[in-house]
């Protein structure tokens, strides 16, 4: 799933929390959530370090391409 936040100019802690909850639900269902965001919104993902858990990309085409890639392996297998 791609969440397009490009036009957003403000996000509060409730919004960040909702994105985190959605990402967790997507992962549990075997899916993946990525975000397209710039400016202050991208900065909020960096400040909260949520960008380490959810892919945040500078534009919709890049985010869409990343959403189609398999998620990175966390099992340590190559």
Residue pairs with C-beta under 8 A, 6 or more apart in sequence:
1 22
1 26
1 31
1 32
1 33
1 34
1 67
2 33
2 34
2 35
2 36
2 60
2 63
2 64
2 67
3 19
3 22
3 33
3 34
3 35
3 36
4 36
4 60
4 63
5 11
5 35
5 36
5 37
5 41
6 36
6 37
6 38
6 59
6 60
8 37
8 41
9 39
9 40
9 41
10 40
10 41
11 40
11 41
11 44
16 44
16 45
16 48
16 50
19 33
19 35
19 50
19 54
20 50
20 53
20 54
22 33
23 33
23 53
23 54
26 32
26 33
27 33
27 71
32 55
32 67
32 71
33 54
34 54
34 55
34 56
34 57
34 63
34 66
34 67
35 45
35 54
35 55
35 56
35 57
35 63
36 56
36 57
36 58
36 59
36 60
36 62
36 63
37 45
37 56
37 57
37 58
38 58
38 59
42 51
42 56
42 58
45 51
45 54
45 56
46 56
50 56
55 63
55 66
55 67
57 63
57 66
